[in-house]
Amino acid sequence: MITAVNRPAALHIDVAAIRENTVNAKKHLKPGQKLFCVVKANAYGHGAVALAPVMEEAGADGFCVAMLDEGLELRRAQVVKPILVLGLQPAAEAALAAANDISLPVSSLEWLKEAEQVLRKEGLQLKIHLAIDSGMGRIGFSEDEDFKRVNDYLKDNDAFFVEGMFTHFASADSADHAYFDYQVKRFKHLQSLLTVKPKWIHVDNTAASLFEKDIDSDLVRFGIGLYGLNPSSAPGSADLEPAFELKPAMSFVSELTYVKQIHKGYGVGYGSTHIAEGDEWIGTVPVGYADGWIRKFQGFKVKVGDVYCPIVGRVCMDQFMVLLPKEMPAGTKVELISKDPAAPNSLRKAADWLDTIHYEVACLFNDRLARVYDNK
Ligand SMILES: *Cc1c(COP(=O)(O)O)cnc(C)c1O
């Protein structure tokens, strides 16, 4: 997909905010703990290659990505710190990962056996992290017998270096501790079966770190908080108080490309879901669902100049329309998303409008949108 750099629409990323969140995340760690910055999905839409060096400078000890290609992208961008892939990769890719010094998670003995063949052929050793399913129901070992067999398989096996053992919490972002405590118990039990000693034990995501729901661990996989977003933001419910102030970094800015007056009975957009009740001023913004600004944004208010104006008519593929309070000139600034967490068009408020979480909204914005890095 081509990034449209010659149009008046871009995501702005406040680099100073990312730096500050990273520094604060690092300060918040327990003595000796390492900070692994989660930059999967292009750093939650903020730009992984641009921001990894900023995070490194601010104290990142390593990076987590979702898939091998994201790790390779970082290596191509000269990132030399450890990189851990969080999702399962085909065993056939074990050599590619090892050759690029990228660590992979492991969830089954069969995977290890297949990967070992590939690694032996190339004479490579792969760094692995044993994934434990302590209650997330996603990936990882959950049965004692399976885990013991893997432990035996890995003893004195030089095709692998057991760099980590980890689990992921399903409810670290909630005030309820019961399920979290259950997961901790499961994890500790499986850990007790291990005679192979992983270098790093890790359990925390942003929520577990910020809401003091963690156990002794060697590193923290810090994601959403780096982008200044509170992990506890379920639609319609109050946020938990984070341990330090989070500064959102993403704003989304465009401008009016066209302004006109319409009259009573005149329709706007596909299906004419908006019909003018009288004389109305309508502005057009050059952003649409092909950018990830989806049709469900119809009705959401964006800031035009200094007034919040509702999106009227259906959002088109590449444009949408707003109802203006008065005539405004083409070229007037439109702020679709504000980085001010208190603004009615914050990422959090947009997520509420879409009945989802801001993680998802940030990831919706795709590569057609240019990313501009401010406050470097
Ligand atoms: C995405 C992810 C994280 C980071 O989660 P945040 O809520 O963004 O901090 C940590 N660990 C795993 C396994 C993940 O998939």
PDBQT file of the ligand as one rigid body, heavy atoms in Angstrom, charges set to zero:
ROOT
HETATM    1  C1  LIG A 401       0.444  -7.673  23.304  1.00  0.00    +0.000 C 
HETATM    2  C2  LIG A 401       1.094  -8.435  24.389  1.00  0.00    +0.000 A 
HETATM    3  C3  LIG A 401       1.699  -7.765  25.464  1.00  0.00    +0.000 A 
HETATM    4  C4  LIG A 401       1.580  -6.268  25.675  1.00  0.00    +0.000 C 
HETATM    5  O1  LIG A 401       0.308  -5.981  26.166  1.00  0.00    +0.000 OA
HETATM    6  P1  LIG A 401      -0.103  -4.490  26.600  1.00  0.00    +0.000 P 
HETATM    7  O2  LIG A 401      -1.454  -4.653  27.188  1.00  0.00    +0.000 OA
HETATM    8  O3  LIG A 401      -0.141  -3.692  25.345  1.00  0.00    +0.000 OA
HETATM    9  O4  LIG A 401       0.934  -4.026  27.540  1.00  0.00    +0.000 OA
HETATM   10  C5  LIG A 401       2.403  -8.512  26.389  1.00  0.00    +0.000 A 
HETATM   11  N1  LIG A 401       2.494  -9.854  26.280  1.00  0.00    +0.000 NA
HETATM   12  C6  LIG A 401       1.912 -10.537  25.276  1.00  0.00    +0.000 A 
HETATM   13  C7  LIG A 401       2.041 -12.010  25.216  1.00  0.00    +0.000 C 
HETATM   14  C8  LIG A 401       1.177  -9.858  24.307  1.00  0.00    +0.000 A 
HETATM   15  O5  LIG A 401       0.584 -10.532  23.321  1.00  0.00    +0.000 OA
ENDROOT
TORSDOF 0
